[in-house]
Amino acid sequence: MSLLEDLSTLYSAVVADILDGRGYTQQTLPISIHALTPAQRVSGRVYTIRTEAVDAVPESPYKLEMEAIDTAQKGDVLVMDGEYDTGCAVWGELLSTACMARGVKGIVMTACSRDLWALRSMDFPVFGIGTFPADSKGRRDVVAIREPLELGGVKVEQGDYLLGDVDGVVIIPQGIAAEIIAEAKEKVSGENTVRDELAAGVPVAEVFRRHGIL
């Protein structure tokens, strides 16, 4: 299996545990970022987008946003800094449709979406902070793509890896991604054994002594 395929089999908590063990204790995005769609699992390679508030319609609205979507690769997840703006929606049905056609796996953002009536029937994960009907045009615009971001104290760079589910969203630095994902797969195997023993009535303390997993 490829690295992206391996990542897709994991869950955020086990990856967070492995990162903690390696000393990477600030890799989980703020709890305000959650799935807005029925599709509640997302994993892939990070493509960064940064937005800023504007007070007028730019000369070329949506220019960099369109460039980001048109240059994203299969397996990418868009990660957008929306500065926790709840006064407009930077995402919706049509952009999700374009991403799905390119094999983009989802979007994670500190911003709002709209068109939930349509997104609920699409298999495209949208993680954000809420919903709002008004468009971003003249309110917020993309000002940079493929540049480093910092979201809630978490550093996010182009090419990092991301895993999000109902527990939250974890960022895996690209330089250690292969090792973290491999260790997480091993831990999942160990947790399966622990689960079986606990279900069989083995005392918790004994199970922990044997495996060091809880």
C-alpha positions in Angstrom: 0.0 0.0 0.0 1.1 3.6 -0.6 1.6 6.1 2.2 -1.7 7.8 1.4 -3.5 4.4 1.4 -1.9 3.5 4.8 -2.9 6.8 6.2 -6.5 6.3 5.1 -6.8 3.2 7.3 -5.9 5.0 10.5 -7.7 7.3 12.9 -6.7 10.6 14.4 -6.3 9.5 18.0 -3.7 6.8 17.3 -1.8 9.2 15.1 -1.9 11.8 17.8 -0.5 9.3 20.3 2.4 8.4 18.1 3.2 12.1 17.5 3.1 12.7 21.2 5.5 9.9 21.8 7.9 11.5 19.3 7.7 14.9 21.0 5.3 16.5 18.5 2.7 17.6 21.0 1.2 20.5 19.0 -0.2 18.7 15.9 -3.9 18.7 16.5 -6.0 21.5 15.1 -8.4 23.4 17.3 -11.7 21.7 18.4 -13.7 24.4 16.6 -12.8 22.7 13.3 -15.1 19.8 12.7 -16.9 17.9 9.9 -19.8 20.0 8.4 -20.8 17.1 6.1 -21.9 13.5 6.5 -18.5 12.6 5.0 -16.6 12.8 8.3 -13.2 11.2 7.4 -10.5 12.9 5.4 -6.9 12.1 4.8 -4.2 13.1 2.4 -1.4 15.4 1.5 -1.7 19.1 2.5 -2.3 21.9 0.0 -2.2 25.2 1.9 -4.4 28.3 1.2 -4.4 31.6 3.1 -7.2 34.2 3.0 -7.6 37.7 4.3 -10.5 40.0 4.9 -11.3 42.6 2.2 -13.7 45.5 2.2 -14.2 45.6 -1.6 -14.4 43.1 -4.5 -10.9 42.5 -5.8 -10.0 43.2 -9.4 -9.8 39.5 -10.0 -12.0 37.8 -7.4 -11.4 34.1 -6.7 -8.1 34.2 -8.8 -5.8 32.3 -6.4 -8.7 30.1 -5.1 -9.3 28.9 -8.6 -5.6 28.4 -9.1 -5.3 26.3 -6.0 -8.1 24.0 -7.1 -6.8 23.7 -10.7 -3.3 22.9 -9.5 -4.2 20.5 -6.7 -3.2 16.9 -7.2 -5.0 13.7 -6.6 -4.7 12.8 -2.9 -4.4 16.4 -1.8 -6.5 17.9 1.0 -7.0 21.7 0.9 -6.1 23.4 4.2 -7.4 27.0 4.4 -6.7 29.7 6.9 -9.9 31.7 7.1 -8.9 33.5 10.4 -12.0 32.1 12.1 -14.2 34.5 10.1 -17.9 33.7 10.6 -19.2 36.6 8.5 -19.0 34.8 5.1 -18.7 31.4 3.4 -15.5 30.7 1.5 -16.6 27.2 0.3 -19.6 25.5 -1.2 -21.1 23.0 -3.6 -19.4 24.1 -6.9 -15.9 24.2 -5.5 -16.4 20.8 -4.0 -17.6 19.4 -7.3 -14.5 20.7 -9.0 -12.3 19.2 -6.3 -13.9 15.8 -6.6 -13.3 15.8 -10.3 -9.5 16.3 -9.7 -9.3 13.6 -6.9 -8.9 16.2 -4.1 -9.9 14.4 -0.9 -11.5 17.2 1.0 -11.0 20.6 2.6 -10.1 21.6 6.2 -10.5 25.3 7.1 -10.8 27.9 9.9 -13.7 29.3 7.9 -17.4 28.7 7.0 -19.1 26.8 4.2 -22.5 27.1 2.6 -24.6 24.9 0.3 -24.9 22.3 3.0 -28.2 21.2 1.3 -26.0 19.9 -1.6 -22.9 19.0 0.3 -24.9 16.5 2.4 -25.5 14.4 -0.7 -21.8 14.5 -1.9 -19.0 12.2 -0.8 -16.7 15.1 -0.1 -15.5 15.9 3.4 -15.8 19.6 4.4 -14.3 20.4 7.8 -14.8 24.0 9.0 -16.1 26.1 11.9 -19.7 26.6 10.8 -22.0 27.7 8.0 -23.1 31.0 6.6 -25.2 31.9 3.5 -23.3 35.0 2.4 -20.5 34.6 -0.2 -16.8 35.6 0.4 -16.8 37.9 -2.6 -16.0 41.4 -1.4 -15.5 40.1 2.2 -12.6 37.6 2.1 -10.1 36.6 -0.6 -7.3 34.1 -1.1 -4.0 35.9 -0.9 -1.5 33.1 -0.9 -1.3 29.4 -1.8 1.4 26.7 -1.1 2.8 28.8 1.8 3.2 27.8 5.5 0.3 28.4 7.8 -0.2 28.4 11.5 -3.7 27.3 12.7 -4.3 27.4 16.4 -0.6 27.1 17.2 -0.2 24.2 14.7 2.3 24.8 11.9 1.1 23.5 8.6 3.2 23.3 5.5 2.6 22.3 1.9 3.2 18.6 1.5 2.5 17.7 5.1 0.0 14.9 5.7 -3.4 15.2 7.4 -5.9 12.9 9.0 -9.3 14.1 10.2 -12.3 12.2 11.6 -15.0 12.7 14.3 -12.3 13.2 17.0 -10.5 16.0 15.2 -7.8 16.8 12.7 -4.1 15.9 13.1 -1.2 17.3 11.0 1.8 15.0 10.3 5.0 16.8 9.3 6.1 15.5 5.9 9.6 14.7 7.0 8.5 12.1 9.5 5.2 11.0 7.8 6.4 7.6 6.7 7.7 6.7 10.2 4.6 8.1 12.0 2.2 6.2 9.8 4.1 3.0 10.1 4.2 3.2 13.9 0.5 4.1 14.0 -0.3 1.0 12.0 1.7 -1.1 14.6 -0.2 0.6 17.4 -3.6 -0.2 15.8 -2.6 -3.9 15.7 -1.6 -3.8 19.4 -4.9 -2.0 20.3 -6.8 -4.8 18.5 -5.1 -7.3 20.8 -5.8 -5.2 23.9 -9.4 -4.9 22.9 -9.8 -8.6 22.6 -8.2 -9.2 26.0 -10.3 -6.5 27.8 -13.5 -8.0 26.2 -12.5 -11.4 27.6 -12.4 -9.9 31.1 -8.6 -9.7 31.6 -7.9 -7.0 34.3 -7.0 -3.6 32.9 -3.8 -3.4 34.9 -2.7 -6.7 33.6 -3.4 -5.8 30.0 -1.5 -2.5 30.4 1.4 -4.4 32.0 1.6 -6.7 29.0 1.2 -4.2 26.2 1.6 -0.7 27.6 -1.5 0.4 25.6 -4.7 1.9 26.9 
